[in-house]
């Protein structure tokens, strides 16, 4: 799910994009410890960075 909002700020167009992603970590093929909350925080940060990079690549 996502939402997109456009604005004009100081005469320049701006776009805010909010993306909600859900994933299934039950089928992870690498060795991570799913019983530790820190693991989910790390996976979330990595996923956020990858999605942000993908979105930034498509804006040109």
ROVEX-78762 format. One record per residue (C-alpha): residue number from 1; x, y, z. Coordinates in nm, 3 decimals, always signed. Layout:
! residues N
NODE    n       c1       c2       c3
NODE  NUM        X        Y        Z
...
//
This chain:
! residues 60
NODE    n       c1       c2       c3
NODE    1   +0.000   +0.000   +0.000
NODE    2   +0.122   +0.350   -0.070
NODE    3   +0.013   +0.712   -0.074
NODE    4   +0.143   +1.002   -0.279
NODE    5   +0.087   +1.370   -0.199
NODE    6   +0.206   +1.662   -0.406
NODE    7   +0.273   +2.020   -0.298
NODE    8   +0.442   +2.333   -0.419
NODE    9   +0.687   +2.477   -0.169
NODE   10   +0.874   +2.800   -0.238
NODE   11   +0.775   +2.771   -0.603
NODE   12   +0.912   +2.417   -0.641
NODE   13   +0.709   +2.098   -0.671
NODE   14   +0.746   +1.842   -0.393
NODE   15   +0.614   +1.488   -0.370
NODE   16   +0.575   +1.287   -0.049
NODE   17   +0.560   +0.912   -0.101
NODE   18   +0.467   +0.679   +0.185
NODE   19   +0.509   +0.306   +0.124
NODE   20   +0.394   +0.024   +0.353
NODE   21   +0.564   -0.311   +0.299
NODE   22   +0.493   -0.646   +0.459
NODE   23   +0.715   -0.949   +0.425
NODE   24   +0.732   -1.309   +0.535
NODE   25   +1.054   -1.383   +0.722
NODE   26   +0.949   -1.742   +0.783
NODE   27   +1.114   -1.849   +0.460
NODE   28   +1.450   -1.677   +0.515
NODE   29   +1.737   -1.872   +0.361
NODE   30   +2.017   -1.712   +0.561
NODE   31   +2.116   -1.774   +0.920
NODE   32   +1.950   -1.506   +1.130
NODE   33   +1.803   -1.538   +1.477
NODE   34   +1.432   -1.466   +1.443
NODE   35   +1.373   -1.497   +1.817
NODE   36   +1.557   -1.170   +1.890
NODE   37   +1.374   -0.837   +1.843
NODE   38   +1.700   -0.672   +1.732
NODE   39   +1.697   -0.898   +1.426
NODE   40   +1.368   -0.753   +1.308
NODE   41   +1.496   -0.399   +1.361
NODE   42   +1.801   -0.481   +1.148
NODE   43   +1.594   -0.641   +0.872
NODE   44   +1.360   -0.341   +0.877
NODE   45   +1.649   -0.093   +0.840
NODE   46   +1.803   -0.291   +0.553
NODE   47   +1.468   -0.315   +0.373
NODE   48   +1.398   +0.055   +0.426
NODE   49   +1.735   +0.147   +0.274
NODE   50   +1.682   -0.079   -0.029
NODE   51   +1.331   +0.055   -0.095
NODE   52   +1.452   +0.414   -0.061
NODE   53   +1.734   +0.349   -0.310
NODE   54   +1.488   +0.191   -0.555
NODE   55   +1.248   +0.485   -0.528
NODE   56   +1.531   +0.737   -0.570
NODE   57   +1.654   +0.557   -0.883
NODE   58   +1.310   +0.582   -1.045
NODE   59   +1.270   +0.955   -0.989
NODE   60   +1.500   +1.053   -1.276
//
